[in-house]
Amino acid sequence: GDTDISFKWSKDAGNTFSSKKLSRGLETSSLSPQLAATENGNVYVVWVDKKNNNTMNGGDTDISFKWSKDAGNTFSSKKLSRGLNVSSLSPQLAGKENGNVYVVWPNNFTQFKEILGYNSIFGETININNNSNSIYPQIAATNDGNIYIVWIANKNTLDNEKSLYFKRISNFLFD
C-alpha cells in the first residue's frame, strides 16, 4: 500500500522527539530508507519510491534524496533517478563533514552519484558497472577523499554465477 518515510529527532538526549514526514504519496510505497548524519548537523536520507505497487521486485521506482543543513528542522529534496519501468532499488549513502554525499544504487547496472557541497550541486550519475543484475551495493567515504563501493553482480554474464566487485574512487579516478 501507501507507505511514507518519517524522520524523528531529539535535541534533549531522547526525552522528547520532534517528527516530520519526508515522503508523501498517494498509492506510492516509500521503501529501503538509509540515513547519514554529520557532527555539524547535516542529515541525509535516501530511499526508494515505488509507484507501481503491484510489482514486488521493481517496476517503476525512483531514488529520492532529502538533506538538511539544520539538524533535521528543514529538508530540501531531489530525485536522483527517474524512469519508466526501471527498477532502482537498495540505495546506500555516505556523508562527510565537508558536505559531500555519495549515493550508490542498482538499476540493471550499478549507479553512483556524487552530491557536492552544501548547496545541492549534484554531480552526474556514473555507471560503475555495466553488468546487469547488480545487487546489494555498499558505500563508504573517507576524509582523505576516497570512496569505496562493493556490490554483487553476475560473473561473466552468467546468471547462475555471482561475484563480489570492488571499486575505489578518488578524485574521479576509478581503480
C-alpha positions as CSV (number, residue, x, y, z in Angstrom):
1,G,0.0,0.0,0.0
2,D,0.9,3.6,0.6
3,T,3.9,3.9,3.0
4,D,5.8,7.0,3.9
5,I,9.3,7.8,5.4
6,S,9.1,9.6,8.7
7,F,12.0,11.3,10.5
8,K,12.2,11.8,14.2
9,W,14.9,13.7,16.2
10,S,15.7,14.7,19.7
11,K,17.7,17.6,21.0
12,D,17.4,16.6,24.7
13,A,19.0,13.2,24.8
14,G,15.8,11.4,23.9
15,N,13.4,12.9,26.4
16,T,11.3,14.5,23.7
17,F,11.1,13.9,19.9
18,S,10.1,16.1,17.0
19,S,8.9,14.4,13.8
20,K,8.2,15.1,10.1
21,K,7.2,13.0,7.1
22,L,9.9,13.1,4.4
23,S,7.9,11.2,1.8
24,R,4.2,11.5,0.9
25,G,2.4,10.0,-2.0
26,L,-0.9,8.6,-2.7
27,E,-0.6,5.0,-3.7
28,T,3.2,5.2,-3.5
29,S,5.3,3.0,-1.3
30,S,8.5,4.5,0.1
31,L,10.9,1.7,1.0
32,S,14.5,1.0,2.0
33,P,15.5,4.2,3.7
34,Q,19.1,5.0,4.5
35,L,20.3,7.7,6.8
36,A,23.7,9.5,7.3
37,A,24.4,12.4,9.6
38,T,27.4,14.5,10.4
39,E,28.6,16.1,13.7
40,N,27.9,19.6,12.3
41,G,24.2,18.9,11.9
42,N,23.8,17.8,8.3
43,V,21.3,15.0,7.8
44,Y,21.0,13.0,4.6
45,V,18.2,10.5,3.7
46,V,17.8,8.4,0.6
47,W,15.0,5.8,-0.2
48,V,13.1,4.1,-3.0
49,D,9.8,5.5,-4.2
50,K,7.8,2.6,-5.7
51,K,5.0,4.0,-7.8
52,N,3.8,0.7,-9.2
53,N,2.8,-1.3,-6.0
54,N,1.7,-4.5,-7.8
55,T,5.3,-5.4,-8.8
56,M,7.3,-7.0,-6.0
57,N,10.8,-6.6,-7.5
58,G,11.0,-3.2,-9.1
59,G,8.7,-2.0,-11.9
60,D,8.7,1.8,-11.9
61,T,10.8,3.0,-8.9
62,D,12.8,6.2,-8.3
63,I,15.6,7.0,-5.8
64,S,14.6,10.0,-3.7
65,F,17.0,12.1,-1.7
66,K,16.5,14.7,1.1
67,W,19.0,16.7,3.0
68,S,19.0,19.0,6.0
69,K,21.7,21.6,6.9
70,D,20.0,22.4,10.3
71,A,19.8,19.1,12.1
72,G,16.6,18.0,10.5
73,N,14.4,21.1,11.1
74,T,14.0,21.7,7.4
75,F,14.7,19.5,4.4
76,S,15.4,20.0,0.6
77,S,14.7,17.3,-1.9
78,K,15.8,15.9,-5.2
79,K,15.0,12.8,-7.3
80,L,18.3,11.0,-8.1
81,S,16.8,8.6,-10.6
82,R,13.7,8.5,-12.6
83,G,12.5,6.1,-15.2
84,L,9.5,4.3,-16.6
85,N,9.7,0.6,-15.9
86,V,13.2,1.0,-14.4
87,S,13.9,-0.8,-11.1
88,S,16.1,1.5,-8.9
89,L,16.5,-0.3,-5.6
90,S,18.5,-0.6,-2.4
91,P,20.2,2.9,-2.3
92,Q,23.1,3.3,0.1
93,L,24.8,6.6,1.1
94,A,27.8,8.0,2.8
95,G,28.0,11.6,4.1
96,K,31.1,13.6,5.1
97,E,31.6,16.7,7.4
98,N,32.6,18.8,4.4
99,G,29.1,18.4,3.0
100,N,29.8,15.9,0.3
101,V,27.4,13.0,0.0
102,Y,27.8,9.9,-2.1
103,V,24.9,7.6,-3.2
104,V,25.0,4.2,-4.9
105,W,22.2,2.0,-6.1
106,P,21.5,-0.8,-8.6
107,N,19.1,-0.5,-11.5
108,N,20.2,-3.1,-14.0
109,F,23.7,-1.6,-13.6
110,T,25.4,-0.1,-10.5
111,Q,24.8,3.6,-10.5
112,F,26.9,6.1,-8.5
113,K,26.2,9.8,-7.8
114,E,28.3,12.3,-6.1
115,I,26.4,15.2,-4.5
116,L,28.8,18.1,-3.9
117,G,28.7,20.7,-1.2
118,Y,26.1,22.3,0.9
119,N,24.1,24.0,-1.9
120,S,22.7,20.9,-3.7
121,I,25.1,20.9,-6.6
122,F,24.5,17.5,-8.0
123,G,27.2,15.6,-9.9
124,E,26.4,13.4,-12.8
125,T,25.2,9.8,-12.4
126,I,28.0,7.4,-13.3
127,N,27.7,3.8,-14.3
128,I,30.4,2.0,-12.3
129,N,29.3,-1.5,-13.5
130,N,27.6,-2.4,-16.8
131,N,26.8,-5.9,-15.6
132,S,23.1,-6.4,-15.4
133,N,21.6,-7.8,-12.2
134,S,23.9,-5.9,-9.8
135,I,22.6,-6.1,-6.2
136,Y,23.4,-5.2,-2.6
137,P,25.8,-2.2,-3.1
138,Q,27.6,-0.8,-0.1
139,I,29.5,2.5,0.1
140,A,32.0,4.2,2.4
141,A,33.8,7.5,2.2
142,T,36.9,8.6,4.0
143,N,38.1,12.1,5.0
144,D,41.1,11.8,2.6
145,G,38.7,11.7,-0.4
146,N,38.5,8.0,-1.1
147,I,35.1,6.4,-1.8
148,Y,34.8,2.6,-1.6
149,I,32.0,0.7,-3.3
150,V,31.3,-3.0,-3.2
151,W,28.5,-5.0,-4.8
152,I,27.4,-8.4,-6.1
153,A,26.8,-9.0,-9.8
154,N,26.8,-11.8,-12.4
155,K,30.2,-13.2,-13.2
156,N,31.0,-13.3,-17.0
157,T,27.3,-12.6,-17.8
158,L,26.3,-16.0,-16.3
159,D,23.1,-15.7,-14.3
160,N,24.0,-18.6,-12.0
161,E,27.5,-17.3,-11.1
162,K,27.8,-14.3,-8.8
163,S,30.9,-12.3,-8.0
164,L,31.8,-9.7,-5.5
165,Y,33.0,-6.5,-7.1
166,F,35.0,-3.6,-5.6
167,K,35.7,-0.1,-6.8
168,R,37.7,2.7,-5.3
169,I,37.0,6.3,-6.5
170,S,39.5,9.0,-5.7
171,N,39.2,12.4,-7.3
172,F,37.1,10.9,-10.1
173,L,39.8,8.2,-10.8
174,F,38.5,4.7,-10.8
175,D,40.5,1.7,-9.7
